[in-house]
Amino acid sequence: MPTGRVKWYDEGKGFGFLTRDDGGDVFVHKAALPAGVGALTPGQKVEFGVVESRRGDQALSVKLLSQPVSLTELRRRSPEELHSLIEDMIKVLEVKVQPGLQRGRYPDKKAAAQLAEVVHAVANELAAGA
């Protein structure tokens, strides 16, 4: 069976194209995907059968061989970096934010915006690992 990679796939339209390892593109319809797979991701390694149709080669019985590494995983901080970032965030909250709040004052807009950015970054890192 030929192998290749997903060139592109439009989940809304239910089709896309695969690029064969030996050259050339092959049309792929959602009906050729394995059970439980709703879409293909560009760069995914696949194995498939090929049939000639009126419009050219068409993939049959697609089998997923690998998942491409996501950009999120590549950009993710290590647990040690994330630990350090969280420690720094806690220190900023304790030293710059909490005393003002205890006196009935909110942090100034610039400091609040910077802190919100750090809190969002930490939340996104933690959510990416879930």
Backbone hydrogen bonds, N-H to C=O, Kabsch-Sander energy under -0.5 kcal/mol:
donor,donor_aa,acceptor,acceptor_aa,energy
4,G,46,V,-2.2
5,R,19,T,-2.2
6,V,44,Q,-1.9
7,K,17,F,-2.3
8,W,17,F,-1.7
10,D,15,F,-2.8
11,E,9,Y,-0.7
14,G,10,D,-2.1
15,F,10,D,-1.2
16,G,28,V,-2.1
17,F,8,W,-2.5
18,L,26,V,-2.9
19,T,5,R,-3.3
20,R,18,L,-0.6
20,R,24,G,-3.0
21,D,3,T,-2.7
23,G,20,R,-1.4
26,V,18,L,-2.7
27,F,57,D,-2.0
28,V,16,G,-2.4
30,K,14,G,-2.6
32,A,29,H,-2.2
33,L,30,K,-1.4
37,V,34,P,-2.0
38,G,36,G,-0.6
43,G,6,V,-2.5
44,Q,41,T,-2.4
45,K,66,S,-0.7
46,V,4,G,-2.8
47,E,63,K,-2.6
48,F,2,P,-2.4
49,G,60,L,-3.2
51,V,58,Q,-2.4
53,S,56,G,-2.3
56,G,53,S,-1.3
58,Q,51,V,-2.5
59,A,27,F,-3.4
60,L,49,G,-2.8
62,V,32,A,-2.6
63,K,47,E,-3.3
65,L,45,K,-2.9
66,S,45,K,-1.6
74,L,70,S,-1.8
75,R,71,L,-2.2
76,R,72,T,-0.9
82,L,78,S,-2.5
83,H,79,P,-2.5
84,S,80,E,-2.1
85,L,81,E,-2.4
86,I,82,L,-2.4
87,E,83,H,-2.4
88,D,84,S,-2.4
89,M,85,L,-2.3
90,I,86,I,-2.4
91,K,87,E,-2.2
92,V,88,D,-2.3
93,L,89,M,-2.4
94,E,90,I,-2.7
95,V,91,K,-2.7
96,K,92,V,-2.6
97,V,92,V,-1.1
97,V,93,L,-0.7
98,Q,93,L,-3.3
101,L,97,V,-2.2
102,Q,98,Q,-2.3
103,R,99,P,-1.2
104,G,101,L,-1.6
105,R,100,G,-3.1
112,A,108,D,-2.7
113,A,109,K,-2.4
114,Q,110,K,-2.2
115,L,111,A,-2.6
116,A,112,A,-2.6
117,E,113,A,-1.9
118,V,114,Q,-1.8
119,V,115,L,-2.7
120,H,116,A,-2.5
121,A,117,E,-2.1
122,V,118,V,-2.4
123,A,119,V,-2.6
124,N,120,H,-2.7
125,E,121,A,-2.1
126,L,122,V,-2.5
127,A,123,A,-2.6
128,A,124,N,-2.1
129,G,125,E,-0.9
130,A,127,A,-0.9
